[in-house]
Amino acid sequence: MRVKNQWFKGDAPRSPAEQASAMAFILWRAARQVLERMRGADFDIDAGAPYFAFLRELLVFLIAVTDRIAYQRLGADERHAFTVALVGHVARTLQDNEDSLLGAPAAGTPAQTRPFIDLVNEVVGHYAEFGADPSPPAQAQGLFHPDFGFVRYLGARLEPTLPEKDRLWVLDQIMAVQAPEALAIVQRSMRSLLDPAGPQRPRRGATSGD
């Protein structure tokens, strides 16, 4: 998955809200990639309610990881602004896609972004009980790397979103294959967005989201 995850040299400094907008796009793409790869591995994640139930849990997990990185790299006020904006962007993207596939809610129905934001507020608190991977390779990279329990909890939350036949295998698939790949995207992207001293590529005009 190739996405623009670095501000090029010469760009004006980006606010936390602007950084959050970029990360929201990256999290959405990373979550969709995990879901499609799970389907490619013969997990039955049907279009419709099961699809979005699975996607919501992935997005909450990625938000939790992103927020922990922001905690390490930003001041308290910047982190708060970044995370609030991030959750809002992801919630709106999720709603737009859900409305497109399942149909928009009836007029007068409360915005569907609220349940997702409530889920984030609840479940990020659960993830807060877990820590960082203490291994030297993880610590050497200077970013938050979730520990075993953190990633295992994602697998436990995904189990009920799947058919009974797939629940036995989801934990291994998530922990061994899908979560590490998604985490690498998030960690690399956050490092690029928040580290202006990092290596820069020359500007070559517009960059595709693909």
N, C-alpha and C positions, 0 to 999 in steps of 0.2 A: 504494500500500500504506500503510494507516494503522495504526500501532502506537504503543503508549505508549512513548515514548523519553525522557521527562523526568520527574524526580521533582518533584511540585508543592510549592509553598511550604508550609511547615508540616510536611512529612515529616521524620522523623528522618534524620540522616546515614546513608548507605548504605555498607556494607562493600564491599571489592573483590569478595568472593564474591557479594554481592547484585547488584552492578552487572554482574558476569559473567553471572548468571542472566538478567537483562534483555537483555543483548547477545546471548546465545546464541539467545534467541527471535527477535530481530531478524535475526540472521545466517541462521537457518533460513528465515525468511519471505523474505528477500532472495534466497537461493539458489534456493528453490522458484519465486520469481517469474521469475528469469532462465531457469530450465529450461522453465517453461511458455511463456514468450515465445519461446524458441528453437523449441519444438514448434509454436507458432503461426506461426513463420516457415518452416515446412515442413522443419525438421531432424528426422530420424527418431531419436527417443530413446525406445526402446520401454520399456514398463513391465517391470520385472525387473532383471537384472544391469546392462544398459546405463544404465538410469535412475540407479541408485545409484553407478555408476562416475563418471558425469558430475557428479552431485550432490556426491560426495566431493571432487572436484577444486575445485569452486566453493567449498565450505566451507573447504578448506585455504587457498585464496587470500584469502577474507574474514577468516579468523583471522589470517593473516599481516599484513594491513593493519591490523586492529584492534590487534594486538600492537604494531605500530610506532607507532600513535597513543598507546597506553598507555605506551610507552617515553618519549614526549615529555611526557606529562601527569602521570605518576605516579612516585613514588619507586621505588627498585629492589625493595624488599620488597612494596610494594603491587602493582607491576606483575607480579611473579612470582605472587602469590596470585590476582590477577585472571585472568591468562592460563591458569594451571593449572585454575582453576575453569571458565573459558570452554570450554576444550577438553573437559573432562569433561562439561559440560552438552550440548555439541554432539554428542559421541560417543554419549551415552545417547539423545538424541533421534533421531539417525540409526539407532541399533540398534533402537529401538522401532518406527520406521517400516519398517525393512527386515524385521523379524520379522513385522510386520502384513501386509506384502505378499507376502513370500517364504516365510513360515513360520518359527517359532522354531527355533533349532538344537536338535539332539538333547540329551537330558540328559547331563551330564558334559562337553559340549563347552565349550572355553574361551570366555569372554565375547567377543563380537564387537566390543566397544569397543576392545580392544587393538590390532587391526590399524589402525584409524583413528588412534588416538593415535600409533602408530609412523609412520604416513604423515605426520601433522602434524610430528612431530619431524624427519623426513627432509626434507620439502619446504619447510618454513619456512626451513630452512638454505639451500636453493637461492634462495628469494626474498630472503634477507638479502644476496645478492650484488648486488642491484639497489638503486637509490637513489630519491630523491624527485624529483618534477617541479620543475625549477628555474625555471619561468616565474613572472613576478611575480604573476599571479592566484592561482596555487596557493599561493605563499608567503604572500601577504597574508591568507589565511584562517586561518593559524596551525595547520593540521593536516597530517598526513602525506598527501601525494598521490603515489601511485606513478608512477614514470617510465615511459617507453615500453617499456623492456625488461621491467619488472616485469609489466605487463599482457600483453605479447606472450608471456611465458613461460606465463601461464595458457592462452592460446590453443593454444600448443604442447602442453601437457599434456592439453587437452581433445580434441585431434585423434584420438588412438587410441581414445577412447571412442565415436566416431561411426562410422557406416557409411562406406565408401570414398567414396561419392558426395557426402557432406557435408563431407569433410575439407578440401576446397579453399576452402570459404567460411567456415568457422568463425572463422578469425582476424579477418577483416574484421567479421563480425557481433559478435563479442565486443568488439573494440577500439573500434568506432565507436558501438555502441548499448548492449549489455548491461552491460559492465563499468562505464562511466561512471554509469549509473543505479544500479547496486548500490553503487558507491563513494559516491555522494551520500547514500544511505540510511545507510551505515555512518558516514560523517563527521558527518552531522547528528546521528545518534543518540549518538555518542561525545561530541560537544560538549555535548549536552543532559545526558547522564548525569554528565559529569565537571566541568561548569562550573556550580556552584550560584549564581554571580552573574549568570547569563544571564537573559533575559526569562522571566517566569513567567506561566502561564495560571491563571485562577482555578479552584479545585476545583469540579467539578460532579458529584461522585459517581463511580460506576464508569465506566471507559473501556473500550470494546470493543477487542478485538484485531483486528477487521476494519476 
